[in-house]
C-alpha cells in the first residue's frame, strides 16, 4: 500500500519541490499551504507521515502540531524549521514532533529521515481498530468511546466494524448491505438506515462530536463532525 505524506509548507516553490521528489520516490502526497488547510486535510484523510513547516499563515505550525497530537499520538511528524529557530525546535519536540530538518536542507537527508520515521511506526494490532476516541476490538468484540463501554448487538458490531475498516470513506447502502448482511440478503436497503440509527444512539448520543455521518443520496461515512457544524 502506498504511504501517504501530508506536506504542510506555505512557500509554494519549496512545497512543489517536496511534492515532486516524494512522488518520484513512490509516496502519495497532498500539499497544504496554511495551518487551517493542514488541519482540514489531517481530519479528512488518513496519513502515514506529516512534514510540517512552523512559520505558517493563519495557524502557527506549533498550534497545528498540538491539534494533531490531541487526536493522534503515533503519527510521525517531521518539522521543517529555519536555521536559527532553536526555541521552536525544542518546543516542537516537546509537543511530540518525531524529528526535524533545518532549511535549507538536502533532499537526500530529508528522504532518509522520512524512511527512518516510517520504519519506526509501531506495528498496529490488526484486530484493534481506532477512530478518534472510539475503539473496537475485533477479537473480544468490545467497543469503547472515551473509556465508556458500549454494548452492541452482533449485527451492530459487524456494521461498525466495516465502517471502522474504511474511515472517512463514503460507503453506499448497497455496499454496506452486501458486506454486513451478505449477498444472499433480499431485504430492503432501508435496514442500513435503521441500524445506523441504533449505532448513533449508542455511540454519538451526548457526545461533543458525532462520527456517523449521512451523505444524502449515497450512504454513510465515519467522520468526525462537531455538533455545531451539523445541519
N, C-alpha and C positions, 0 to 999 in steps of 0.2 A: 504494500500500500504506500502511495506517495506521501511523504511527510510534508506537512503544511506549515509555512512560516509567515507570520504577520510582520510586515516591515512598517515601523512607525517612525517616519522621518519627514520633516517639513521642507527640507531642501530638495527640490524636485530632481536636480541633477544627481545628487547622491542616491536618492531613492530609486531612480531609474537604473543606475549602475548596479545597485544591490539586487534589484529585481531581475535584471538580465543575467548577472553572474549566478544567482541562485537557481534560476530556471535552467541555465546551462548545466548546472550540477545535478539537475533532476528533481529539485524541490518545486512544490506548488506554492505560489506567493500571492499576497494581496498587499497593496500599499495603502497606508492611512497617513494623511498629511497633517492632521491635527489631533490633539488629545481627545476631543469629543468623538471624532471619527474612529479613533483607535478603540475606544470603549464600545462603540456600536458594533464594530467588526468582531471584537472579542466576545460580545454577548451573542451575536448572531450565528457564529460558526465555531467549529472545533479546530484547535490549533495544536501543533506539536512543539512550537517554539516561537518566541516573540523577540524581535530586535527593536529596542526602544530607545529612541533619542530622548534626551531630557529637556532640551530647550524647545518646547512645542507651543504653538499658539492655542488659545482657548483654555486648555488644561495642561498644567506642567507635567512633565514626564514622571516625576516622583508621585504626584497625585494619581496618575494613571496606574502606576505600579501598585500603589496602596489598594486601589479598587480591584485590580486583578487578583492580588493576594487575598483579598477579603473573600473571594469566591473560589479561588483555585490556588492551592498551596504548592502544587507539584509542577505546574507548567514552567519549563525553562525560560528565563528572561535574561537576555544579554543587553546591557546598557551600551549606548553609543554616546561617549562623553567628549567634551572639549579637553584639551591638554591640561589646562590649569584648574579644572573643576574638581579638586581633591575633596572638598566638602560634599559635593553632590555624589561622588563615587562612594564615599563612606556611607552617606545617607541611603543611597540606593541599595548597597549591600546589606545594610542594617534592616531595610524594609523587605528584604527577601529576594533581591536580584541574585542570579546564579553566577554572573560573570560580567565583565565589561571590556570594551576596547576603546582606545583613545583615538580621536580624529587628529590628523589624517592617519588612516590605518592601511595596512597591506591586506588585500583581499584574501590572500592565502592564509594569513593568520586568523582572520575572521572565520573563514570556512573551517579551519581546524578547530576553533572554539565551538562552532556550531555542531560539528561532528561529535566532539567530546561531550557536550551537554546533552545531545540526543542519546548518546550511549549510556549516560548516567541516569536517564529516566528510569525510575523504578518499574519493574515488571508489574503489570496490573493483574489482579486476580480476575480471571475471565468469568468467574461466577458472581463477582460483586460489581454491581452497576451503580454509578452515582450521577446525579444531576443536581447541581447546586447543593441544597441540604437534604435532598431526597436520596435514600439508599435502598437498594433492592438486592437481597442475597438470593441468588438462584438456587443454591444448594439447600439452604434451610427454609426457603420460601418465606422469609421475613422481610417486612418493609418498614422503614422508619423515615420520618421527616423531622429534622432538627431534634433528634432523640426521642420523638414521640412514636410509639409503636402503633402501626396501622394494621388492622385486621382486614384481609381481603378474601373474597371467595376465590376458588380456583380459576374461574373464568376472568374475574377482575385482575388477578395476579398475572395471568398469561397476556392479557391486553396491555397492562402496564409494562410488562417485561419487553414486549415488542416495541412499544413506544420508546423505552429507555435504551434499547439497542439502536434506535435511529433518532437520536436527539436532534432537534432543530431542523428536522426534515418533514415536509408536509406529506402526510400519508392519507391516501384516499380510502373511502369507506370499503370499497371492494377489496383493496389490498389488505386492509385490517381484517376483514371478514375471512378472506382466504387463509391468512397467516394464523389467525387465532381459532376460528371455528372450523376451518378446513374446506377444501374444495367441494366436498360432498354435502355441504350445508346448503339447503334450498330455501331457507327463510329469507326475510326481508333485511336489507342493509340497515334499516332503522334500529336494529338491535344494537348496532355500534353506538348510536346516539344515546340509547338507554344506558349502556354500560359506562360510557364516558360521564354521564350524569352521576352514576353511582361513584365513580372514581373521584370526581370533583368534590362530592360531599365529604369523602373520606380524606382526601389529600389537600385540597385547596381551601376548604371552609375555615374561616377565621384567621387565615394567614395574610401577611402583608403583600405577598405576591402570588399569583396563580401560575401554574405550569401547563395545564391542559387547555390549549387554545383552539378555537374553532376557526377554520379557514372556509368561509362561506362558499358553498357550491362545490367544494373539493373534499374536505375531510378535516383532519386534526393534526396538530403539531405540538410536540413537547418543547415548550419555550417559555422562559420567564417573562412575566409581564406584571408590573406593579398595578395594584387595584385602581389607582387614579388614572392610569393610562387606558383603562378599558372603556369601551363604548357603553 
